[in-house]
Amino acid sequence: MKIQKLIVAGILACFVAGQDSCGVDADGDGFSGTGIDAECDDTDPLTYPDAVEICDEKDNDCDGLVDEEAVDVQVLWDDDDGDGYGDNSVTSFVSCPEIGFVGQGGDCNDADDTIHPGAGEVSGVYGCDGLDHDCDGQDGAHLWYDWDEDGYGGTSYTIIQCPVPYWFHPAVPFEYISEVGGDCNDNDWDINPGEEEWGGNGVDDNCDGVVDADADGVDNDADQYSEAQGDCDDDSVDIYPGAAEVPYDNVDQDCSGGDLVDVDGDGYRASVSYNGGDSDCDDTDVTVYRGAIEVQDGKDNDCDDEVDEPLETEDYDLDGYSQSQGDCNEWYSSVYPGAVETKDGWDNDCDGLIDEP
C-alpha cells in the first residue's frame, strides 16, 4: 500500500508541475516529447508549448500553426531580377522571409539586375545612355572633381546632366574628374584611399582618419631602416628611404610619399586618367603634355594624336584665351597669359615657370 501511494504522489507531482517533469527532455528546453504537456519537437530547444514564434518554418509554440504572428517578421518587396532590391512600383508587405522577396526596396527597374540603387552610371558617355542605372531619378553619372589627378575625387562632386556638355565630350579630354571619391587632400596626388600609410610624416596618407603608421623602431625587413626611421613598408627589403624609385608601378620604393608618376617634372602624370587617355603622352619630354602649346618640332606637344597641327582657336575652358592666343593649358580655366601665379603645380600665367614668386 505504501508503494502505491508513492506512485500516485509522483503522478500528481507531474500534474502540479504544469509540464511533463517525469518524461525525458532530449533538447533541454524543460519539456519532454511524451506524457503530460508533451512538446511537438523534442529535438529543438526553441520548440515547446507557448514558446515565442519566430520565422524558421517551424511550429515553435506547438499550436499546430507555422510562423504565425512571428516576432521577427520583415517588410518585404518583390525582387524579380534578383539584384537584392525590391520593385518600387509594388506595395511592400510584412512577412517572414520568402524566396523572391527582399528587405529593401528602391529598384526603379525590377526586370534588369544592373539597375538598382548604388549601381554605377557607367554605360554610354559619362553614364548618358538613356537609363537611370542607380535609380536616383536621372540619367548621368556622379563624378568627383579630382584636381590632383590621383584617381580619387575630393569632397566636391557634380552630376553629369545628359546630353553631355561639350566640355565633357571624349574628343575634348578632361582629366580632372573621377568616378571615385574619398580623397582627403585633393591637392596632393600622393594622398588618397589607395595609398599606403607610412610613419613619421604627420600625414594621413591613405585617408583612413589615422595619421602615421605604428613606428615601432624595429627593422623587420633588415633593410637598415625601421618605421621610426621612415621605412614606409617595413615588410619589404626593397622599400626604404633613398631606395631606387621605379616609376608607374604604384609602389613608393624611396618612401617619398608616393610613386614616381611625373618623370619629366612638367606637372603632368603619365598615368591613365578618367577619360581613358593619358595626361602626358611622353613623360620624358617636358614640352609634351595634355594641353601644351603645339609647336613645329615634329612632336605631338599637346597629346591630341596630331603632330605640328595648327593651334586651336577655340577657348574650351572659357578663360578668354585660346591656344592661338597663348593659353598654355586649354583645359584649366585658371591658366592663361597674365593669370595670377598660385602654388598649385601649374604655370598659371603661361610664362614657362611653375609656382614662381
For each residue, the residues with C-beta under 8 A, 3 or more apart:
1: 4 5
2: 5 6
3: 6 7
4: 1 7 8
5: 1 2 8 9
6: 2 3 9 10
7: 3 4 10 11
8: 4 5 11 12
9: 5 6 12 13
10: 6 7 13 14 22
11: 7 8 14 15 22
12: 8 9 15 16
13: 9 10 16 17 21 22
14: 10 11 17 20 21 22 35 36
15: 11 12 36
16: 12 13
17: 13 14 20 21
18: 37
19: 30 31 36 37 49
20: 14 17 23 31 32 34 35 36 37 38
21: 13 14 17
22: 10 11 13 14 32 35 36
23: 20 32 33 34 35 36 38
24: 32 33 34 42
25: 28 29 30 31 32 42
26: 32 33 42 43
27: 41 42 43 44 45 47
28: 25 45
29: 25 39 44 45 46 47 48 51
30: 19 25 48
31: 19 20 25 37 38 39 42 48 49
32: 20 22 23 24 25 26 35 38 39 42
33: 23 24 26 38 39 41 42
34: 20 23 24 38
35: 14 20 22 23 32 38
36: 14 15 19 20 22 23
37: 18 19 20 31 49
38: 20 23 31 32 33 34 35 42
39: 29 31 32 33 42 47 48 49 62
40: 47 48 59 62
41: 27 33 44 47 58 59 62
42: 24 25 26 27 31 32 33 38 39
43: 26 27
44: 27 29 41 47 58
45: 27 28 29 48
46: 29 51 54 56 58 60
47: 27 29 39 40 41 44 51 58 59 60 62
48: 29 30 31 39 40 45 51 60 61 62
49: 19 31 37 39 61 62
50: 61 62
51: 29 46 47 48 60 61 62
52: 60 61 71
53: 60 61 67 68 69 70 71
54: 46 60 67 70 71 72
55: 67 70 72 73 74 96 97
56: 46 60 67
57: 66 67 96
58: 41 44 46 47 66 67
59: 40 41 47 62 63 64 65 66
60: 46 47 48 51 52 53 54 56
61: 48 49 50 51 52 53
62: 39 40 41 47 48 49 50 51 59
63: 59 68
64: 59
65: 59 68
66: 57 58 59
67: 53 54 55 56 57 58 70 96
68: 53 63 65
69: 53
70: 53 54 55 67 73 96
71: 52 53 54
72: 54 55 96
73: 55 70 94 95 96
74: 55 94 95 96 97 103
75: 92 93 94 103
76: 86 92 93 94 95 97 98 101 102 103
77: 85 86 87 88 90 92 101 102 103 104 105 107
78: 86 87 90 100 101 110
79: 82 83 84 85 86 87 100 101 102 107 110
80: 87 100 110 111
81: 107 109 110 111 112 113
82: 79 113
83: 79 107 113 114 115 116
84: 79 102 104 116
85: 77 79 102 104 105 106 107 110 116 117 135
86: 76 77 78 79 90 92 101 102 104 105 106 107 110
87: 77 78 79 80 90 105 107 110
88: 77 105 106 107 108 110 135
89: 110
90: 77 78 86 87 110
91:
92: 75 76 77 86 105
93: 75 76
94: 73 74 75 76
95: 73 74 76 98 101
96: 55 57 67 70 72 73 74
97: 55 74 76 101 103
98: 76 95 101
99:
100: 78 79 80
101: 76 77 78 79 86 95 97 98
102: 76 77 79 84 85 86
103: 74 75 76 77 97
104: 77 84 85 86
105: 77 85 86 87 88 92
106: 85 86 88 116 117 135
107: 77 79 81 83 85 86 87 88 110 115 116 117 135
108: 88 115 116 132 135
109: 81 112 115 116 131 132 135
110: 78 79 80 81 85 86 87 88 89 90 107
111: 80 81
112: 81 109 115
113: 81 82 83 116
114: 83 119 133
115: 83 107 108 109 112 119 131 132 133 134 135
116: 83 84 85 106 107 108 109 113 119 134 135
117: 85 106 107 134 135 136
118: 134
119: 114 115 116 133 134 135
120: 127 133 134 141 179
121: 126 127 133 134 139 140 141 142 160
122: 127 133 141 179
123: 127 129 131 133
124: 127 128 129 130
125: 128 129 164 168 169 170
126: 121 140 141 143 160 164 168
127: 120 121 122 123 124 133 139 140 141 160 162
128: 124 125 139 140 141 160 162 163 164
129: 123 124 125 139
130: 124 139 162
131: 109 115 123 139
132: 108 109 115 135 136 137 138 139
133: 114 115 119 120 121 122 123 127
134: 115 116 117 118 119 120 121 142
135: 85 88 106 107 108 109 115 116 117 119 132
136: 117 132 142
137: 132
138: 132 159 161 162
139: 121 127 128 129 130 131 132 162
140: 121 126 127 128 159 160 161 162
141: 120 121 122 126 127 128 159 160 179
142: 121 134 136 157 158 159 179
143: 126 153 157 158 159 160 177 178 179 274
144: 152 153 154 156 157 158 177 178 179 180 181 183
145: 153 154 156 157 158 176 177 186
146: 149 150 151 152 153 154 175 176 177 178 183 186 274
147: 154 176 186 187
148: 183 185 186 187 188 189
149: 146 175 176 189 269 271 273 279
150: 146 183 188 189 190 191 192 194
151: 146 178 180 192 194 271 274
152: 144 146 178 180 181 182 183 186 192 193 194 207
153: 143 144 145 146 156 157 177 178 180 181 182 183 186
154: 144 145 146 147 181 183 184 185 186
155: 181 183 186
156: 144 145 153
157: 142 143 144 145 153 181
158: 142 143 144 145 177
159: 138 140 141 142 143
160: 121 126 127 128 140 141 143 164 165 168
161: 138 140 165
162: 127 128 130 138 139 140
163: 128
164: 125 126 128 160 168 169
165: 160 161 168 169
166: 169 172
167: 172 174 316 317
168: 125 126 160 164 165 172 174
169: 125 164 165 166 172
170: 125 173 275 276
171:
172: 166 167 168 169 316 331
173: 170 273 275 277 290 331
174: 167 168 177 274 275 331
175: 146 149 273 274 275 277 279 290 331
176: 145 146 147 149 331 332
177: 143 144 145 146 153 158 174 274 275
178: 143 144 146 151 152 153 181 274
179: 120 122 141 142 143 144 274
180: 144 151 152 153
181: 144 152 153 154 155 157 178
182: 152 153 192 193 207
183: 144 146 148 150 152 153 154 155 186 191 192 193 207
184: 154 191 192 204 207
185: 148 154 188 191 192 207
186: 145 146 147 148 152 153 154 155 183
187: 147 148 344
188: 148 150 185 191
189: 148 149 150 192 258 261 269
190: 150 195 205 252 256 257 258 259
191: 150 183 184 185 188 195 203 204 205 207 257 258
192: 150 151 152 182 183 184 185 189 195 206 207
193: 152 182 183 206 207 208
194: 150 151 152 206 250
195: 190 191 192 205 206 207 252 258
196: 205 206 232 233 252
197: 204 205 206 208 210 212 213
198: 201 205 212 213 227 230 231 232 233 252 255 257
199: 212 213 214 215 227 228 230 231 232
200: 212 215 227 228 229 230
201: 198 205 212 230 257
202: 211 212
203: 191 211 212 257
204: 184 191 197 207 208 209 210 211
205: 190 191 195 196 197 198 201 257
206: 192 193 194 195 196 197
207: 152 182 183 184 185 191 192 193 195 204
208: 193 197 204
209: 204
210: 197 204
211: 202 203 204
212: 197 198 199 200 201 202 203 215
213: 197 198 199 227 232
214: 199 227
215: 199 200 212 226 227 228
216: 226 227 228
217: 226 227 228
218: 226 227 234
219: 222 223 224 225 226 229 231 234
220: 226 234 235
221: 231 233 234 235 236 237 239
222: 219 237
223: 219 231 236 237 238 239 240 243
224: 219 240
225: 219 229 230 231 234 240 241
226: 215 216 217 218 219 220 229 231 234
227: 198 199 200 213 214 215 216 217 218 230 231 232 234
228: 199 200 215 216 217
229: 200 219 225 226 241
230: 198 199 200 201 225 227 240 241 255
231: 198 199 219 221 223 225 226 227 234 239 240 241 255
232: 196 198 199 213 227 239 240 252 255
233: 196 198 221 236 239 252 255
234: 218 219 220 221 225 226 227 231
235: 220 221
236: 221 223 233 239
237: 221 222 223 240
238: 223 243 253
239: 221 223 231 232 233 236 243 251 252 253 255
240: 223 224 225 230 231 232 237 243 254 255
241: 225 229 230 231 254 255
242: 254
243: 223 238 239 240 253 254 255
244: 253 254
245: 252 253 254 256 259 260
246: 249 251 253 260
247: 259 260 261 263 270 283
248: 259 260 261 270 271
249: 246 259
250: 194 259
251: 239 246 259
252: 190 195 196 198 232 233 239 245 255 256 257 258 259
253: 238 239 243 244 245 246
254: 240 241 242 243 244 245
255: 198 230 231 232 233 239 240 241 243 252
256: 190 245 252
257: 190 191 198 201 203 205 252
258: 189 190 191 195 252 261
259: 190 245 247 248 249 250 251 252
260: 245 246 247 248 263
261: 189 247 248 258 269 270 271
262: 265 266 267 268 269 270 280 283
263: 247 260 270 283 284
264: 280 282 283 284 285 286
265: 262 286
266: 262 280 285 286 287 288 289
267: 262 289 345 346 347 354
268: 262 279 280 283 289 290
269: 149 189 261 262 273 279 280 283
270: 247 248 261 262 263 278 279 280 281 283
271: 149 151 248 261 278 279
272: 276 277 278
273: 149 173 175 269 276 277 278 279
274: 143 146 151 174 175 177 178 179
275: 170 173 174 175 177
276: 170 272 273
277: 173 175 272 273 290 303
278: 270 271 272 273 281 290 303
279: 149 175 268 269 270 271 273 289 290 303
280: 262 264 266 268 269 270 283 288 289 290 303
281: 270 278 288 289 290 300 303
282: 264 285 288 299 300 303
283: 247 262 263 264 268 269 270 280
284: 263 264
285: 264 266 282 288 299
286: 264 265 266
287: 266 292 295 297 299 301
288: 266 280 281 282 285 292 299 300 301 303
289: 266 267 268 279 280 281 292 301 302 303
290: 173 175 268 277 278 279 280 281 302 303 331
291: 302 303 328 329 330 331 332
292: 287 288 289 301 302 303 328 329
293: 301 302 311 323 326 327 328
294: 300 301 302 306 308 309 310 311 323
295: 287 299 301 308
296: 308
297: 287 301 308
298: 307 308
299: 282 285 287 288 295 307 308
300: 281 282 288 294 303 304 305 306 307
301: 287 288 289 292 293 294 295 297
302: 289 290 291 292 293 294 323
303: 277 278 279 280 281 282 288 289 290 291 292 300
304: 300 309
305: 300
306: 294 300 309
307: 298 299 300
308: 294 295 296 297 298 299
309: 294 304 306
310: 294 324
311: 293 294 322 323 324
312: 316 322 323 324 330
313: 322 323 324
314: 322 330
315: 318 319 320 321 322 325 327 330
316: 167 172 312 322 330 331
317: 167 327 329 330 331 332 333 335
318: 315 333
319: 315 327 333 334 335 336 339
320: 315 336
321: 315 325 326 327 336 337
322: 311 312 313 314 315 316 325 327 330
323: 293 294 302 311 312 313 326 327 330
324: 310 311 312 313
325: 315 321 322 337
326: 293 321 323 336 337 350
327: 293 315 317 319 321 322 323 330 335 336 337 350
328: 291 292 293 335 336 337 347 350
329: 291 292 317 332 335 346 347 350
330: 291 312 314 315 316 317 322 323 327
331: 172 173 174 175 176 290 291 316 317
332: 176 291 317 329 335 346
333: 317 318 319 336
334: 319 339 342 344 346 348
335: 317 319 327 328 329 332 339 346 347 348 350
336: 319 320 321 326 327 328 333 339 348 349 350
337: 321 325 326 327 328 349 350
338: 349
339: 319 334 335 336 348 349 350
340: 348 349
341: 347 348 349 353 355 356 357
342: 334 346 348 355
343: 355
344: 187 334 348 355
345: 267 354 355
346: 267 329 332 334 335 342 354 355
347: 267 328 329 335 341 350 351 352 353 354
348: 334 335 336 339 340 341 342 344
349: 336 337 338 339 340 341
350: 326 327 328 329 335 336 337 339 347
351: 347 356
352: 347
353: 341 347 356
354: 267 345 346 347
355: 341 342 343 344 345 346
356: 341 351 353
357: 341
